[in-house]
Amino acid sequence: MNKSFGTRKRTSFPIKEYFQEFKNELKQSTKLWLVFLITLVVLVMDVIIVGSHNILALRFRNG
């Protein structure tokens, strides 16, 4: 009784199939992390730039 769990096809090269799936998952997660990292960098730069402008504005306004 040989039951296959899941929807994946059985192949004669399960290791090759495993590495192919791993590569696809890595590509998708890498894209997600890249978007997250870019968004984080933009937000940090925004806080730094806007914060520095506010500090300069307060410094010049007060004296």
C-alpha positions as CSV (number, residue, x, y, z in Angstrom):
1,M,0.0,0.0,0.0
2,N,1.9,3.0,-1.3
3,K,0.0,6.3,-0.6
4,S,1.4,9.6,-1.6
5,F,0.7,12.5,0.7
6,G,0.2,15.9,-0.7
7,T,-0.1,17.0,-4.3
8,R,3.5,16.6,-5.5
9,K,4.2,14.1,-8.2
10,R,6.5,11.2,-7.4
11,T,9.7,11.4,-9.5
12,S,12.7,9.2,-9.9
13,F,14.8,12.2,-8.7
14,P,13.4,13.3,-5.4
15,I,16.6,15.1,-4.4
16,K,16.6,17.1,-7.6
17,E,12.9,18.0,-7.0
18,Y,13.7,18.9,-3.4
19,F,16.4,21.3,-4.4
20,Q,14.3,22.8,-7.2
21,E,11.5,23.5,-4.7
22,F,14.0,24.9,-2.2
23,K,15.4,27.2,-4.9
24,N,12.0,28.5,-5.8
25,E,11.1,29.1,-2.1
26,L,14.4,30.9,-1.6
27,K,13.8,33.2,-4.6
28,Q,10.3,34.1,-3.3
29,S,11.5,34.8,0.3
30,T,14.5,36.7,-1.0
31,K,12.2,39.0,-3.0
32,L,10.1,39.5,0.1
33,W,13.0,40.3,2.3
34,L,14.5,42.7,-0.3
35,V,11.2,44.6,-0.4
36,F,11.1,44.7,3.4
37,L,14.8,45.9,3.6
38,I,14.3,48.6,1.0
39,T,11.1,49.9,2.8
40,L,13.0,49.9,6.1
41,V,15.9,51.9,4.6
42,V,13.5,54.4,3.1
43,L,11.7,54.9,6.4
44,V,15.0,55.2,8.4
45,M,16.3,57.8,5.9
46,D,13.0,59.7,6.0
47,V,13.2,59.9,9.8
48,I,16.8,61.0,9.7
49,I,16.3,63.6,7.1
50,V,13.0,65.0,8.4
51,G,14.4,64.9,12.0
52,S,17.5,66.8,11.0
53,H,15.4,69.4,9.3
54,N,13.2,69.8,12.3
55,I,16.3,70.2,14.6
56,L,17.8,72.8,12.3
57,A,14.5,74.7,12.1
58,L,14.2,74.8,15.9
59,R,17.8,75.9,16.3
60,F,17.4,78.8,13.9
61,R,14.0,79.8,15.1
62,N,15.2,80.0,18.7
63,G,18.2,82.0,18.2
